[in-house]
Amino acid sequence: MKEVKIKEFRDGIFSLNTRRFGKVAELMIQKLYNFINPMNNAYDLLSSDNKRIEVKFSTVLKKCKSTISEDNLINQVISSNVDNRMLTFDMGKRIAFDCNIQQVKPKEFDILYYGCFFEDKIMICKIESSEISKDDKIFYSDFQHRGNVGEGQFHINNTTLNNHLEKYLVKWLTYEELFDLFN
């Protein structure tokens, strides 16, 4: 019975819209590390030693093989179902995926907790804002939208995954552990 509930819980996470998904990730990090809510909205959380914490996560989904056109619209929409696109961690080593960690504003926080929700487990990474630059190994780009100064993005994909695992991984979490954290 609990196994079914965990699967429904995981599938629900993958179905959430961006803001609601982000809130799940934020609450997960807050609860895991006993952070508190900040006094303003410039960053997500605050540590006991007053470090400003930002939280950015993405779900891992198979890359779509083609763009939507008039000829393939129906098939593309049907195949975009999350159930057809979720990847386990092991599959992510072999099948193309791209997680975009975006709206990263390093001057607004001290520590970034980021990672990926795979089908079978959650990868939690941590990097100091001072380590984020255009020359680093996470391939941060300080250009995301025209006119946005101080905001950028980086991608976690088949090419960059090992770097994140080797240098920034702090914890793996199962969906059962996440469920139990809030149950």
C-alpha positions as CSV (number, residue, x, y, z in Angstrom):
1,M,0.0,0.0,0.0
2,K,2.8,2.5,0.9
3,E,4.6,1.6,-2.3
4,V,1.6,2.7,-4.3
5,K,1.4,5.9,-2.3
6,I,5.1,6.7,-2.9
7,K,4.6,6.1,-6.7
8,E,1.6,8.5,-6.7
9,F,3.6,11.0,-4.7
10,R,6.6,10.9,-7.1
11,D,4.3,11.0,-10.2
12,G,2.5,14.0,-8.6
13,I,5.9,15.8,-8.1
14,F,6.7,15.3,-11.8
15,S,3.2,16.7,-12.7
16,L,3.5,20.0,-10.7
17,N,3.8,23.3,-12.6
18,T,7.1,25.1,-12.2
19,R,6.3,27.3,-9.1
20,R,4.7,24.4,-7.2
21,F,7.5,22.1,-8.0
22,G,10.0,24.7,-6.9
23,K,8.2,25.0,-3.5
24,V,8.4,21.2,-3.0
25,A,12.2,21.4,-3.6
26,E,12.5,24.4,-1.3
27,L,10.5,22.8,1.5
28,M,12.6,19.6,1.1
29,I,15.9,21.5,1.6
30,Q,14.4,23.5,4.4
31,K,13.4,20.4,6.3
32,L,16.5,18.4,5.6
33,Y,18.9,21.2,6.8
34,N,16.7,23.0,9.3
35,F,16.7,26.3,7.5
36,I,14.3,29.1,8.2
37,N,12.2,31.4,6.0
38,P,13.9,34.7,5.2
39,M,12.7,38.1,6.0
40,N,12.6,39.1,2.3
41,N,12.1,37.5,-1.1
42,A,15.6,38.0,-2.5
43,Y,16.5,34.4,-1.6
44,D,14.7,31.3,-0.5
45,L,15.9,30.3,2.9
46,L,18.3,31.3,5.7
47,S,20.7,29.1,7.6
48,S,21.3,29.3,11.4
49,D,24.6,31.2,10.7
50,N,22.7,33.7,8.5
51,K,23.8,32.3,5.1
52,R,21.4,33.2,2.3
53,I,20.2,30.0,0.7
54,E,18.8,29.6,-2.9
55,V,17.1,26.4,-4.1
56,K,16.9,25.3,-7.7
57,F,15.9,21.9,-8.9
58,S,14.7,20.3,-12.1
59,T,13.0,17.0,-13.1
60,V,14.9,14.7,-15.4
61,L,13.0,13.9,-18.6
62,K,14.0,12.4,-21.9
63,K,14.8,15.1,-24.5
64,C,12.2,15.4,-27.2
65,K,13.6,14.2,-30.4
66,S,11.9,16.7,-32.7
67,T,10.2,20.0,-32.5
68,I,6.4,20.3,-32.8
69,S,5.1,20.9,-36.3
70,E,1.7,20.8,-38.0
71,D,2.5,17.3,-39.2
72,N,3.5,15.8,-35.9
73,L,1.6,17.8,-33.3
74,I,-0.7,15.1,-32.1
75,N,2.1,12.5,-31.7
76,Q,4.4,15.0,-30.1
77,V,1.8,16.0,-27.5
78,I,0.9,12.3,-26.7
79,S,4.6,11.3,-26.4
80,S,5.3,14.3,-24.1
81,N,3.4,12.6,-21.3
82,V,5.7,12.7,-18.2
83,D,5.1,8.9,-17.7
84,N,6.7,8.3,-21.1
85,R,9.7,10.7,-20.5
86,M,10.9,10.1,-16.8
87,L,14.4,8.7,-16.5
88,T,16.0,6.7,-13.7
89,F,19.5,7.8,-12.7
90,D,21.0,4.8,-14.6
91,M,19.0,5.6,-17.7
92,G,20.2,9.2,-17.5
93,K,23.7,8.0,-18.1
94,R,22.7,6.6,-21.5
95,I,19.7,8.6,-22.7
96,A,19.9,12.3,-23.6
97,F,18.3,14.7,-21.1
98,D,18.7,18.3,-20.2
99,C,17.9,20.0,-16.9
100,N,18.1,23.8,-17.0
101,I,18.9,25.4,-13.7
102,Q,17.8,28.9,-14.4
103,Q,17.3,32.3,-12.9
104,V,20.5,31.9,-10.9
105,K,21.5,35.2,-9.3
106,P,24.8,34.6,-7.4
107,K,24.9,38.0,-5.9
108,E,21.6,37.3,-4.1
109,F,22.7,34.3,-2.2
110,D,25.6,32.6,-0.4
111,I,24.9,29.0,-1.1
112,L,22.9,27.3,-3.9
113,Y,21.3,23.9,-3.3
114,Y,20.4,22.5,-6.6
115,G,19.8,19.1,-8.3
116,C,17.7,16.7,-10.2
117,F,14.6,14.7,-9.5
118,F,15.2,11.4,-11.4
119,E,12.5,8.8,-11.6
120,D,14.1,6.7,-8.9
121,K,15.9,9.2,-6.6
122,I,16.8,12.8,-6.0
123,M,20.3,14.2,-6.5
124,I,21.0,17.1,-4.1
125,C,24.1,19.3,-4.8
126,K,25.5,22.3,-3.1
127,I,27.7,25.1,-4.4
128,E,28.9,28.4,-2.9
129,S,27.9,31.5,-4.9
130,S,31.6,32.5,-5.0
131,E,32.3,29.3,-7.0
132,I,29.8,30.2,-9.7
133,S,31.4,31.9,-12.7
134,K,31.6,31.6,-16.5
135,D,34.9,29.8,-16.1
136,D,33.8,27.1,-13.8
137,K,33.0,23.4,-14.4
138,I,29.3,23.8,-14.2
139,F,29.3,25.8,-17.4
140,Y,27.4,28.8,-15.9
141,S,26.2,31.3,-18.4
142,D,25.5,34.8,-17.1
143,F,23.2,35.5,-20.0
144,Q,19.7,34.1,-19.8
145,H,17.3,36.9,-21.0
146,R,18.1,40.1,-22.8
147,G,18.6,42.9,-20.3
148,N,18.9,40.6,-17.2
149,V,22.1,41.6,-15.5
150,G,23.4,39.4,-12.8
151,E,21.2,36.4,-13.7
152,G,22.2,33.3,-15.5
153,Q,21.7,29.6,-15.9
154,F,23.5,26.2,-16.3
155,H,22.5,22.8,-17.5
156,I,22.8,19.4,-16.0
157,N,22.8,16.8,-18.8
158,N,24.7,13.7,-20.0
159,T,27.8,15.8,-20.6
160,T,27.9,17.6,-17.3
161,L,26.3,15.1,-14.9
162,N,29.5,13.5,-13.7
163,N,31.1,16.8,-12.9
164,H,28.2,17.7,-10.6
165,L,28.3,14.3,-9.0
166,E,32.1,14.4,-8.3
167,K,32.3,18.0,-7.1
168,Y,29.0,19.2,-5.7
169,L,26.9,16.1,-4.7
170,V,25.9,16.2,-1.0
171,K,23.1,13.7,-0.7
172,W,20.9,11.2,-2.5
173,L,17.3,11.0,-1.4
174,T,14.7,8.4,-2.3
175,Y,11.0,9.3,-2.8
176,E,10.1,7.2,0.2
177,E,12.6,9.3,2.4
178,L,11.1,12.5,1.0
179,F,7.6,11.2,1.7
180,D,8.5,10.2,5.2
181,L,10.1,13.6,5.8
182,F,6.7,15.2,5.5
183,N,4.4,12.4,6.7
